[in-house]
Amino acid sequence: QVLLVESGGGWVQPGGSLRLSCESSETIFTFHTMAWYRQAPGNQRELVASITTGGTTNYADSVKGRFTMFSISDKNALYLQMNGLKPEDTALYYCNAQKWGEYYWGQGTQVIVSS
């Protein structure tokens, strides 16, 4: 059973930064794709950023230029560096991993952007 644990969420003022972490119980390079999703109250879960085994990254238009996703293999971790945060970035952020048609999710970490 794959276990994903997110951390790093919290409250930040507009324009601030946060770094989210996702620690995996398995070597991250066993996954075909890893991603960050978010879900705001009343909204559907949406893709924020994804990365494939080959290193191809994809970002939602709303976060391009502000968010950067990266991994550190020896820590089995995926990160999301979020700069220039806006109130509309407020959401519960989830780590996702996919392999062989199976999807795995963390429990989520809350991000609140407010003055």
Salt bridges, closest charged atoms under 4 A:
GLU26 OE1 - LYS99 NZ 2.58
GLU46 OE2 - ARG38 NE 2.66
ASP61 OD1 - LYS64 NZ 3.08
ASP89 OD1 - ARG38 NH1 2.92
ASP89 OD2 - ARG66 NH1 2.73
